[in-house]
Amino acid sequence: MPNNLFLTGKIRTGKSTILKEAIRPFEFRAGGFFVQRVLTKKETYGFRLVDFSKEPYLPNLQIDKLHNHSDFFILKGQDSRVDYEIFLKVGVFSLTNAWKDKNLILMDELGVIEANIPGFTDIVRQTLDKDIPVLGVLKKKPNPFLDQIRARTDVQIIDLDELEADLARTKIKEFLRKR
């Protein structure tokens, strides 16, 4: 039986919303990370990598001012550089910290950027190898890193382009109940 479950699907199909609902009863026993879309005036300002044990699970955050917000790996209006160090700082820390005392690990989301960060991808693989169940989101794009995760025998994929959201919720609840 797979120990790791990932949702996939087109952009903005509700993957993170479904995970947020599913993980709510376990949030004090869960660790890991999530990507947060930060909006100002309803426009995407940037994307942050957030340690789930340090901030509420808010995949989208509407703000007026940027004070108190850090760990952006992409900012709109900047040249298209990615701050890879955020994945090493926040991503690696949040996963290895979750190994110590958590019963569930959140990875929302794994995408194409991370394929270029060996230190981060190594920790993701090590986390998937552990006995702690992982619940996450995989970007629906081919690349060697994501394809390796999809091919693992200990990974179950739920594609929201092929499955109704209610049935996906039922499958996630069943996954969590068995663990």
Beta strands, then each sheet from edge to edge (+ up, - down):
strand 1: 4-8
strand 2: 30-40
strand 3: 43-51
strand 4: 60-63
strand 5: 72-75
strand 6: 104-110
strand 7: 134-138
strand 8: 155-159
sheet 1: 4+ 2+ 6+ 7+ 1+ 8+
sheet 2: 4+ 2+ 3- 5+
end
